[in-house]
Amino acid sequence: MQVFEGVPTGEVEILGILSLFFWSLVLIVTVKYVMLIMRADNHGEGGILALMALAQRVAVNTSMRNTLAMVGIVGACLFFGDGIITPAISVLSAVEGLEVAAPTLKQYVLPISVGVIIALFAMQYRGTHSVGRVFGPVMAVWFVALAVLGIGQIVHRPDVLLAISPWHAVKLCLVYKYLAFVVLGAVVLCVTGAEALYADMGHFGPLPIRQSWLFIVLPSLVLCYFGQGALLLRDPAAVENPFFLMAPEWSRLALVILATAATVIASQAVISGAYSATRQCMQLGFLPRLTVRHTSNTEEGQIYVPQVNSALLIGVVALVVLFKTSDNLASAYGIAVTGTFLCTAVLAMVVFRRQFHWSRTSSVAVFGTLFMIDGVFFAANTLKVVEGGWVPLILGIMLIALMTSWKRGRDLLLARWRQDSMPIAPFLARLPQSRSIIRVPGLAVFLTGNQDYVPTSLLHNLKHNKVLHEKVMFVTVQTSDSPEVPANERATVEELAPGIHRVMLRYGFMESPNIPRALEDLGPESGFDAMQASYFLGREVLVPGMAPNLSWWRRWLFLWLARNAVPATEFFRIPSDRVVELGVRIAI
């Protein structure tokens, strides 16, 4: 076996790499994520965007808030890159076991992998419930199998357990220096699921995740890695595929099937995380409205985003066809993961310093050290940019450009809208004296992005139709920096004038707005009648203009995103047969 080109591998190399595996799992996953960062939950929710919201909440000024927002968006964009690469490399590595279990099927590895991936994404519209029903049993069998296979090899070479000592990692670095730095780019693959632990905290809770990691997952992974090391100490030729060669020949085909099922479940978790991250970005104003379909009548978090699903499918299949093997894809994997690690460390330092009131010395010492460790892994992976690391970098840059362009365009559009709009106070003051406006029976619901200004749809209705309904509701939807808003805090109603009410609806960034349901929940005293309500929306027709502070490519991106955004009626779940749209052309 050779780990470094031209260097025969013996105990120094195997024990050194195993030591790097072990301490990476301990420091990055166990200490950083499980013990520390999972304490920073945003009302029970985790993930880099939830952490970003926490950090922004304790920011001391606007400049700091904007900087932290940029850090969070960069991390989220890299997480999307992870969402494309994870299914590709996971399914490929599992199916590649056929090369060991049934060498005659080697030529079918690629088409089988593509078929599994297509089937995985084709099932997404059904929701995660069908996958979740078999999640527990399959993963339990998987981790038991990992531990049993590892123990079966360790008993033949128990001296492999010496790799627990960090001295072997240090010795490897002292002996090989730069080559040891290069190999860190491969070692980081053992901690690639760390961010998913934090992101899934809202689904399972911190205690079950900590217990599962400390008592099941971590021991099983360590035993499996050390078992492969023990096998290589006995038989260096097993380097071809040490994991599947640990198993008896008669069980390898079953192990391939089990590994494929486990990777499908792992990929499902990443795909679901991409859906949730997309919805969070929409609610926080970094992406336009996309179709969000709820796949469960009881679980708010189980959603399906068709546009994201299609994009992920195309990306994953393209990666599998382009790179062909999991070893080739490994070069593309590390940058996305380690880049997210760095962003998480920065945000966590702010949260622990200001929300948990750690001293500056403690915050810098703990998270500064973890940032340096993440930085070393990130630097090692930059060496693989040409080999495949360019994939997540290009994807991240594209997503950052999209999100920042949309955010900047919406801010400019809102500023332009405020200039052209009428404050609500003088409008209501002049309303009783206006004899040209006729009040007609019925209920009109006007959606507005700013509760202090008259909706443009109402102004256009008055201009063209000269009528105003007897009952009017100005509805504004506001996104909180919390994942969810309690039902008793969802809505506030204020009477502005006889028959005219202002309604503020608040939603968390993990929730999908449903305006008709929220208005019905106000009760009969609010005067809302779903059968009589007509919803008036302003439909903005954006055309290219000469907007200041917006470059031509950002303007093009913004207009393209705006044209492809989901209509407000679908996003807010408003019945299409009760909607009146009044359009206006806006140059930007």
N, C-alpha and C positions, 0 to 999 in steps of 0.2 A: 504494500500500500504506500501511496505517496500523498501527503497533504500539501507539501510545498514542492514545487517543480524542481526535480533533480535531487531531492532530499529523501532518503529512505526513512520511513516512519517507524519509530519504536516507542518505548515507554514514555520518554520525555514528551514526544509529540502528542500521543494519545491522552496521557494523563493531563497534560497542559491544556488541551482543547476541552476535555471533559470538565476541568476546573473552571475554565472560562464559561462553559455552559451553565454549570451549577451556580456560580456567583452572579451571573447575569440574571438568572431566574430569581435569585434571592434579592439582589439589590434593586433591579428595575421593577419586576412584577410584584414581589412580596413586600418589600419595604416601601418603594415609591408609590405604587398604585394601591395595593391591598391594605397596607397599614396607614398610609398617609392620605393620598389624594381622595380615596373613597370616603374620607371624613368630610370632604367639601362637597356635600350634596346640595342641590338647589331644590328644596322642598321634596327631597327623595329622588330627584332625577340626577343622572350623571351625564358624562360626555363633554367634549371640549367646548361646545356651544353653551351648555349649562354652566360650565366653569367660567367661560367668558362673561356671562351675565352676572355671575357672582363678583368677579373682579371689577367689572364696570360699576357695580353698585357701590363699591367702596372706593372708587377712584376719586381723587381730590379735585380734579379739574377736567374741563372738556378735552383738553389736549391728551391727557392720560387716558380718558375714556376712548378716544379715537384710536390711540395707539394699541390699547388692549383689544379693541374690536378688530383691528387689522391682524393682530397675532392670532386671535381666535378664528378669523376667516381663513388665514393661511393654513392653520391646522386642520380646519374642516375640509378645505380643498384637497389637502394631502390625504385626508381620511377617505374622500371619494376615490382617490387613486388607489388606496388600499382596497376599497370595495370592488374595484375592477380586477386587481391582480390576485386577490385572495382566492376567489372561486377558480380562477385559471390554474394557479400553481397547486392548489389543494387537490382538485380533481385529477390533474395530470399526474401528480406524485402518487396518488392512490392507484390509478389505473396502470401506471408503469410497473406495478407489482406483477402484472401479467408476464412481463419479460423474465421474471424469476419463476413464477408458478407454472406458466405454460409458454415457454419460449416460442412455440410455433405461432402464437397469437401476437407477437411483437408488432407486426405490421398494422394491427387493428387498434393499437393504443390510441392513436390520434383520433380516428373517427369515433371510437367509443367515448372518448373524453368529450368531444364536441356534442355527441348525442346526449350524454348525461347533463351537460350544461344547458342545452336547449330544453330538455325536459324539466330541469330545475326552474328555469325562468318561465316556462309555459305554465307551471303550476302556481305561480305567484298570485294570480288573480283570485285564487281560492282562499288566500290568507295563510297565516302561519299556524293555524290551529291543527291542520292535518299533519304537518311536520312535528308540531309540538307534542302530539299524542305519543309519538315514538321516540321523542328526544331523550327522555330519562332512561328507558331500558337500553337503547342502543349505545348511549354514551357510557352507561355503567359497564356494559359488556366491553366496550372499547378500552376504557381505562384499566379494567381488570386484566384484559389481554395484554396491554402494555406492561403492566407490573409483572405478570406471570412470565412473559417472554424475557424480560430483563433479568429477573431472579434466576431463570433457567440457565443463563449464561454467566451470571456473577458467581454462582456457586463453583464454577470451574476456575475462575480467576478472581478470588475475593480481594486480591491486592489492588484491583481497579478502584476500590472504595477510597484508596489513598488520595484520589483526585479531589476529594472534598476539601483538602487543605489548599488554601489560596497560594501556597508557596509554589505549587506546580504551575499555576497560571503565570506567576511572576517569573519563574525559571524559564518558561517558554518565551516570554517577552525578552528576557535578558539574552537568551541564546540566539533568537532569530531576529530581534529588533524590528526592522521595517517589515519583514515577512509576517511577523506576528501581528503587526498593525493591519496588514492586508487581510489576514484571515478573520479579523473581527467583523469584516463585512459579511461573512458567512455565519459567524456565531450569533449575530443579531436575529437570525431567523427563528431562534428558539424562544424569543420574547415577543413575537409579532402579534399575539392576541391580547396583549396587556391593555391596550386602549379599549378593546371590546368589553373587557371586564367592567371598566368604569362606565362605558356607554350603556351597558345593560343593567345598571344598578336600579333604574327605575322599574324594571320589569320584575326583578327577583328580590331586591333589598340587599343591603350591604352584608348582613349577618350570614345568610345562606351562601353568598359568593365567597366570603372569607373562609367559612367552614369547608366548602367544597374545594377551594384552592389549597388550603393548608393541609387537609387530611385526605384528599383523594387525588386531585389533579397534580399538584407539585410532587408528591411521592411517586406517583405513577410515571411522570415524565422523567424524573431523576433516575429511577430504576431502569427505564427503557434506554435512556442515553448511556448509562453506565453498562447496561447489558450489551449494547452495541460495541462499546469500548472493550469489554471483556472478550467478545467474539473476535475483534480485530487483533487483540493481543495474542490470541490462540491461532487465528488464521488470517493473516494480512490480505489474502486473496478475496476475502469477503467484502472488501471495499466496494465491489461492484454494486451492491445494494444490501448493506448490513442489516437494515430493519427486517426485510422479508426473509433474509437468510437466517435470522435468529429462530424462525419457526420451523418445525419439522416439515419435510417436503409434502406430506399428505395433507397438511392444514393450510398451505399457502394460498390456494385458490379461495378458500373461505375467508382468509385474512384479507385478501384483496377486496372481496365483497364487503366485509365489515369496514375496512378502511375507506372505501368509497362512500358507504352510508354515513360514516362519521364526518367525512369532508363535506358531504352535501349539507349536513346539519350545521357544521361550522360556517359554510358559505351562506346558508340561510340567515344566520345571525348577522352576518356582515351586510347582506342585502337589505334586511329589515332595518338595520342601523342606517343605511343610506336613505331609505324612505323617511325615517324619522328626522335625520339631519336635513333633508330637503325641506320638510315641512317647517322645521325650526328656522331655516334660512328665509323661507317665504314670510313667516310671521314676524321675523326680525327686520324685514325689508331689504334683504340682499338678493332675493330672487323674485321674479314675477309669479303671478298666480298659476299654479299647475293643478291638474286634476288629482284630487285626493279621494280615494274610495275607501270606505270603512268596510273591513271584511269580518267584523264581529259586532253583534248587537250589544255586547256587554263590555268589551275591552276597547277603550278609547285609543290605545296605542297600536292596535292592529290595523294597519293601513296598507294601501297599495297605490303606488304612483305610476301609472302606465308609461308616461314619458321617461321617467328614470329607469324603469324596468327595461324598456326597449334600448335605451342608451347603454345600460350595463351589459345587456345581452350582446349587442354588437361589439362592444369593447372587449368583453371576455373572450368571445369566439375569435376575434381578430388577434388577440394576444396568443391564444393557443395555436392558431395556424401559423403565426409569425415566428414564435419562439420554439415551438414543437416539443421541447422537453422542459421538465421542471427545473433542471439544473440551469438552463439558459434563462428561465424566468426569474430565478433567484437573484440574478444581477439587477433586475428591475424592482425588486421588492423592498430592499432595505431603505432606500431614500425616503419613500413615502412614510414608512413606519417611524424611522428615527426623526424625521422632520416634525411629525406630530408630537413625538416625545419632547422635543425641544420647546415647542409652543406650549404644551401642557405644563412643563416645568416653570416657565415664565409666569403663566397665569396663576399657578398654584402658589408661587412665592408671594405674589401680591395678596391673594386671598388669605393665606396663613399669617401674613404680616399684619393685615388690617382687620380682617374679620375674626380671626382666632387670637389676635393680639400677641403673636409671637414677637420676641425682641428682634431687632434688625440683625443682630449677630446670629441668632438661631436660624432665622429665615435664610440668610445668605449662606450660612455654613451647611445647612441641610440641603436646600434646593439648589444652591450654587454647586455643591459637590455632585448632586444628581444631574444637573445641567451639564457639567463637565463630562460625566460618564456618557450621557446621551450625545454630547458633542463629539466625543472620540468615535463612537459608533457611526454617527452621521458622516464624519470626515472619512472614515474607512470606506463608507459606501459611495462617497463621491468619486472614488477611484474606478467605480464601475459604471460611470455615466455613459461612456461610449458603448459598453457591452449591453446596455439595457436600462440603465438608470435614467436615461433621457425620457422614458415613458411617463413616470409619475411627475417629473419636472415639467414637461410640456403640458400634461393634463392639468397640473396645479396652476401653472401660469395662465392657461386658458380660462379656468374657472375663476381665478382671482380677477382677471380682466372682466369677465361677465358680471360677477357680483358687484365689483366696485363701480362699473359703468352703470348698472341698474340703480344702485344706491345713489350715485351722484346725479343721474338723470331724474330720478324721482324727487330728490331734494330741490333741483332747479325747477322742476315742474310745479312743485308745491309752492315755491317762492313766487313763480309767475301767477299761479292761481290766486294767491293771497293779494297780489297787486290788482287783479281784475275783479275780485269778489267784493261783496258788500258785507260789512259787519252786521251781525244779527240785531244788535240793539237799536240802531236807527231804523232798520227795516220794520221792526215791530212797532216802533213809535209812530211811524207814518201810516201803518196799515189801517187803523180805524178811520183816518181821514180820506183814504183812497176810495172814491166812488166808482172808479172804473173796474174794480175787481169784484167779481161776483162769487159769493160762497155757494158751493153746490154740495149736495148730500154725498156722504161717503167718507172713507178714510184713506189718506195719502201718506205713504211712508217714503221719505226722502233720505237717501244715503249720502252722508257727507264725511269727508276726511277730517274736517276741523269743526268742532262744535261751536266755535265763536263766529262763524261766517255762514251766510245764507247759501245753501246748496245751489250750484249753478243750474241743476235740473229744475229747481223751483223758479228761478229767475227766467229761464227759457220758457217754462210752462206759462208763466204770467205774461211774458212778452207775446207769445203766439196764441194762447187760448184765452187769456184774460179771466181765468177762473182760479179759485182756491177752494179746496175741500173744507167741509165744516170741521173735520177732524184731521189734524196734521201731526205727524211725528218726524222729528229730525233724529236720525239714528247714526251714531258714530261708533265704529268698532275700534277698540284700542287693544294693543298687544302688550301684556305685562312681561316683566323680566323674570317672572316665575313660570315654572312649567305648566301649572294649572291654577285656575282661579276657582275658589269655592262657589257653590251654587248661590249661596246667600249674598255673595259679593259680585255676582255676574252683572247685574243691571242697576242703574240709578235713573230715576225718572224725575224730571223737573218741569213744572208747568210754566211756560213763558208768557202765555196769553190765553184768553178763553179759546179752548179747542186746539191749542198748539202746545205740544210737549216736546221736550228734548230728552232723548234716551241715550245713555252711554252704556255700551256693552263691552265688557272686559273679558279677554281670553288669554290663557297662558300660551307660551310659544310651543307647547306640545299639543295644543288643542286645535281643532278645526271649527271655525265659526259656523253657526246655524242660526241665522237671524230669525226666521219664522218661529222656530221652537223657543228661542229666547224671548220673543215678544209674547208668545202665548203663555209663557211661564210668569209673565207680569201679573196675570190675573184679570178678571173682568173689570176691576176698578180702574184699570189703565185705559179702558175704552177700546182696546185692540180687538178686532174681529177679523179672523183669518179669512172668512168668506167674503168680506167686504173690502179688504185692504188691496190697494193698488200700490205697487212699488215703482217709484220714479228714480231712474238712474241717469247720470250724465255719462254719455259715451264719448270719450276723448279720441278724436281722430288726429294722430300726431303726424306732422309733416316736417321734412328737413327745414331747418332755419339757421340762424346765426347765433346760437346760444353762446353766451360768454362762458369762459372757463370750462368748456367741454370740447375736447379735441374731435376731429372728424371721425376717427375710428371708434371713439366712445359713443358719439352720436349715432353712428351706424349700428353699433351693438345694441344700444338702448332702443332704437326704433324697431330693430328686428325682434328683440325680446318682447316689446310691447305688442307687436302685431301677432305674436304667437302665444300671448298670455291667455289663460282660460278666462272666459267672461265672468264678470262679477256675479251674475245670476247663478252660475254653476258653483263657483267657489263658496258663496255664502248660502248656497242651497235654497235659493228663492225660486218658487214655482214660475216657470217661464211664461205661463199663460196669464200671469198677474203683473207683468212687468211692462212699463212704458219707458223707452229709452229716448233721450233727447241729446243729439250729437252736437259737438262743437269742434272746430278745427283749431289745433294749437301748434304753432311753429316752435321747434326746438332745435 
